[in-house]
Amino acid sequence: MSSVLIVEDDPATAAFLADNLAADGFSVACASAPGEAIRAIEFRQPDLIVLDVMLDGGSGLEVLDRLRSADGASTKLDPDVPVLVLSGRGSEVERVRGFARGADDYVVKPFSYSELVARVRALLRRAEGRVRRGPVRVGDLLVDPSTREVRLGDELIHLSAKEFALLHALAAEPTRVVPKQELLRDVWGYRSPGTTRTVDAHACRLRKKLGRAWVMNVRGVGYRLLEAA
C-alpha cells in the first residue's frame, strides 16, 4: 500500500483528500504547517506528498526547498520523494516557479479529484524502482539530484534550475526518447504543448555547456541523452 502525506491547512480540503485517497487504497496522513510537515516526512517516510503552497505559518515551497536540499544521508528526508503541488495559484509563472523549486507535478485548485488521483498514481509508477538519494551516471556524465551538481569527468558544469531539471529528466532514462510534450508537462508545468520553443532553447544551451553532443534531438518526437564517444 502506497503512503501519501497531505500537507494542507484547509480542514475541509484535507479531509476530502484523506477520505477519498484512503477509499482508493492509500495510507494517508495529514499535516497543516511547514514544521509539522517536515516532522511528518521524517517520521512517516511517505511515498508521495500532496503539498499546498499557502500553509498556516509559512509556504509549502519552503517545505519543498528543505526536501530538495536534503543530502539524504545526515537527515531522514528523502530529497527524491515525489511531490505534487496543489495550489490556488494557477498562473504560468507560479507553475514554472513550483517546478523550478523541485515539484514533480502541479495541480490548480479547484481541482478534479479523478484527475488528481490519476496524477498521484502516475507519479508513483514513475517513482517505482528509482534509486533513492543517488546520483545518475551516464558515461562520464554525473547528475546528482541531492546536490544539484552536474559533472562531466572532473569538470563541474554550472546549469540553471530549468537546464538541470531538463538534463535530469533525460538522464533518468538515457536510452528513451522523451517526447517534448512530456518534458513541457514535467519540467515546465505546461498543460498543453502549444507552440513554445522553450525545450529546444534549453536543449541548445545544454549542448553548449556540456561541450559535446550529449543531447540528441529526435525530429518530430523529442529528446534523449546521447553518450558522447
C-alpha positions as CSV (number, residue, x, y, z in Angstrom):
1,M,0.0,0.0,0.0
2,S,1.5,3.4,-1.0
3,S,1.6,6.1,1.6
4,V,0.6,9.7,0.9
5,L,1.2,12.7,3.1
6,I,-1.3,15.6,2.6
7,V,0.1,19.0,3.6
8,E,-2.9,21.3,3.5
9,D,-4.1,23.9,6.0
10,D,-7.8,24.0,4.9
11,P,-9.5,21.3,7.0
12,A,-12.3,20.7,4.5
13,T,-9.9,20.1,1.6
14,A,-7.6,17.9,3.8
15,A,-10.5,15.8,5.0
16,F,-11.9,15.4,1.4
17,L,-8.5,14.3,0.1
18,A,-7.8,12.0,3.1
19,D,-11.2,10.3,2.9
20,N,-11.1,9.7,-0.9
21,L,-7.4,8.7,-1.1
22,A,-8.0,6.2,1.8
23,A,-11.1,4.9,0.0
24,D,-8.9,4.4,-3.1
25,G,-6.4,2.2,-1.1
26,F,-3.7,4.7,0.0
27,S,-2.3,5.0,3.5
28,V,-2.9,8.7,4.3
29,A,-1.5,11.2,6.9
30,C,-2.0,14.9,7.1
31,A,-0.1,18.0,8.2
32,S,-1.1,21.7,8.1
33,A,2.1,23.7,8.7
34,P,5.7,23.6,7.4
35,G,7.3,22.4,10.6
36,E,4.7,19.8,11.1
37,A,5.1,18.6,7.5
38,I,8.9,18.2,7.9
39,R,8.4,16.2,11.1
40,A,5.8,14.0,9.4
41,I,8.0,13.4,6.4
42,E,10.9,12.4,8.6
43,F,8.8,10.1,10.8
44,R,6.4,8.6,8.2
45,Q,8.7,8.4,5.1
46,P,5.8,8.8,2.7
47,D,5.9,7.5,-0.9
48,L,4.4,10.8,-2.2
49,I,3.5,14.2,-0.8
50,V,0.5,16.4,-1.9
51,L,1.7,19.9,-0.9
52,D,-0.4,23.1,-0.7
53,V,1.6,26.3,-1.3
54,M,-0.2,28.6,1.2
55,L,0.1,27.0,4.6
56,D,-0.6,28.0,8.2
57,G,2.6,29.8,9.3
58,G,4.5,29.6,6.0
59,S,4.8,28.4,2.4
60,G,4.7,24.9,1.1
61,L,7.6,25.9,-1.2
62,E,9.7,26.2,2.0
63,V,9.0,22.5,2.6
64,L,9.9,21.7,-1.0
65,D,13.2,23.7,-0.7
66,R,14.0,21.8,2.5
67,L,13.3,18.5,0.9
68,R,15.3,19.1,-2.3
69,S,18.3,20.5,-0.5
70,A,18.5,17.5,1.9
71,D,21.6,15.4,1.5
72,G,19.7,12.2,2.1
73,A,22.4,10.9,4.5
74,S,22.6,13.2,7.6
75,T,18.8,13.6,7.7
76,K,15.7,11.3,7.3
77,L,14.4,13.5,4.5
78,D,14.4,11.8,1.1
79,P,15.3,14.5,-1.5
80,D,13.8,12.4,-4.3
81,V,10.3,11.8,-2.8
82,P,7.7,12.7,-5.4
83,V,5.8,16.0,-4.6
84,L,2.6,17.0,-6.2
85,V,1.9,20.7,-5.6
86,L,-1.7,21.6,-5.0
87,S,-2.3,25.4,-5.2
88,G,-4.9,28.1,-5.8
89,R,-2.2,29.9,-7.7
90,G,-2.5,28.8,-11.3
91,S,-0.6,31.3,-13.4
92,E,2.1,30.1,-15.7
93,V,4.7,32.0,-13.6
94,E,3.5,30.2,-10.4
95,R,3.6,26.8,-12.1
96,V,7.0,27.3,-13.5
97,R,8.2,28.6,-10.1
98,G,6.9,25.4,-8.5
99,F,8.7,23.2,-11.0
100,A,11.9,25.2,-10.7
101,R,11.8,24.6,-6.9
102,G,11.5,20.8,-7.5
103,A,7.8,19.9,-7.8
104,D,7.1,16.8,-9.8
105,D,3.6,17.8,-10.8
106,Y,1.3,20.9,-10.2
107,V,-2.5,20.8,-9.8
108,V,-4.5,24.0,-9.6
109,K,-7.5,24.5,-7.3
110,P,-10.4,24.0,-7.7
111,F,-9.4,20.5,-8.9
112,S,-11.0,17.4,-10.2
113,Y,-10.3,14.5,-7.7
114,S,-10.3,11.9,-10.5
115,E,-7.5,13.9,-12.3
116,L,-5.6,14.4,-9.1
117,V,-5.6,10.7,-8.1
118,A,-4.6,9.8,-11.7
119,R,-1.6,12.1,-11.4
120,V,-0.8,10.6,-8.0
121,R,-0.8,7.1,-9.4
122,A,1.3,8.3,-12.4
123,L,3.9,9.8,-10.1
124,L,4.1,6.7,-8.0
125,R,4.5,4.5,-11.1
126,R,7.3,6.7,-12.3
127,A,9.0,6.5,-8.9
128,E,9.0,2.7,-8.8
129,G,12.4,1.3,-8.9
130,R,14.1,4.7,-8.7
131,V,17.5,4.8,-6.9
132,R,16.7,6.9,-3.9
133,R,19.1,9.6,-2.9
134,G,21.6,8.6,-5.5
135,P,23.3,10.4,-8.4
136,V,22.6,9.4,-12.0
137,R,25.7,8.4,-14.1
138,V,25.7,8.1,-17.9
139,G,29.2,7.5,-19.2
140,D,31.4,10.2,-17.7
141,L,28.4,12.5,-17.1
142,L,27.2,12.6,-13.4
143,V,23.9,14.2,-12.4
144,D,23.4,14.5,-8.7
145,P,19.8,15.5,-7.7
146,S,20.6,15.8,-4.0
147,T,23.3,18.4,-4.5
148,R,22.0,19.7,-7.9
149,E,25.5,19.3,-9.3
150,V,26.5,18.1,-12.8
151,R,30.0,16.9,-13.6
152,L,31.5,15.9,-16.9
153,G,34.6,13.9,-15.9
154,D,36.3,16.2,-13.3
155,E,34.7,19.4,-14.6
156,L,31.8,21.0,-12.7
157,I,29.1,22.2,-15.1
158,H,27.1,25.2,-14.0
159,L,23.4,24.9,-15.1
160,S,20.3,27.0,-14.4
161,A,17.4,25.3,-12.5
162,K,15.5,24.5,-15.6
163,E,18.6,23.3,-17.5
164,F,19.3,21.0,-14.6
165,A,15.7,19.7,-14.5
166,L,15.7,19.0,-18.2
167,L,19.1,17.2,-18.0
168,H,17.9,15.2,-15.0
169,A,14.7,14.2,-16.8
170,L,16.8,12.9,-19.8
171,A,19.4,11.2,-17.7
172,A,16.9,9.3,-15.6
173,E,16.1,7.2,-18.7
174,P,19.1,7.9,-21.1
175,T,18.1,5.3,-23.7
176,R,14.5,6.6,-24.1
177,V,13.4,9.4,-26.4
178,V,11.4,11.7,-24.1
179,P,8.6,13.5,-26.0
180,K,8.6,17.3,-26.0
181,Q,5.0,17.3,-24.6
182,E,6.1,15.2,-21.6
183,L,9.1,17.5,-21.0
184,L,6.9,20.6,-21.2
185,R,4.5,19.0,-18.7
186,D,7.0,17.5,-16.2
187,V,9.7,20.2,-16.3
188,W,7.8,23.4,-17.2
189,G,4.3,22.5,-16.0
190,Y,2.5,23.2,-19.3
191,R,-0.9,21.5,-19.7
192,S,-0.7,21.7,-23.5
193,P,2.3,21.9,-25.8
194,G,1.2,25.0,-27.7
195,T,3.9,26.5,-30.0
196,T,6.6,27.2,-27.4
197,R,10.2,26.6,-28.3
198,T,11.5,26.6,-24.7
199,V,12.5,22.9,-24.7
200,D,14.6,23.5,-27.9
201,A,16.2,26.6,-26.4
202,H,17.2,24.9,-23.2
203,A,18.4,21.8,-25.0
204,C,20.6,24.1,-27.2
205,R,22.1,25.7,-24.1
206,L,22.8,22.3,-22.6
207,R,24.7,21.3,-25.7
208,K,26.9,24.4,-25.4
209,K,27.6,23.9,-21.7
210,L,28.3,20.2,-21.9
211,G,30.7,20.9,-24.8
212,R,29.8,17.7,-26.7
213,A,26.8,16.3,-28.5
214,W,25.1,14.8,-25.4
215,V,21.6,16.0,-26.0
216,M,20.1,14.5,-29.1
217,N,17.1,15.9,-30.9
218,V,14.9,13.2,-32.4
219,R,13.0,15.2,-35.0
220,G,9.3,15.3,-34.5
221,V,9.4,13.4,-31.3
222,G,11.6,14.8,-28.5
223,Y,15.0,14.5,-26.9
224,R,17.2,11.8,-25.5
225,L,20.6,11.7,-23.8
226,L,23.3,10.5,-26.1
227,E,26.5,9.3,-24.6
228,A,29.4,11.0,-26.4
229,A,32.1,9.0,-27.9
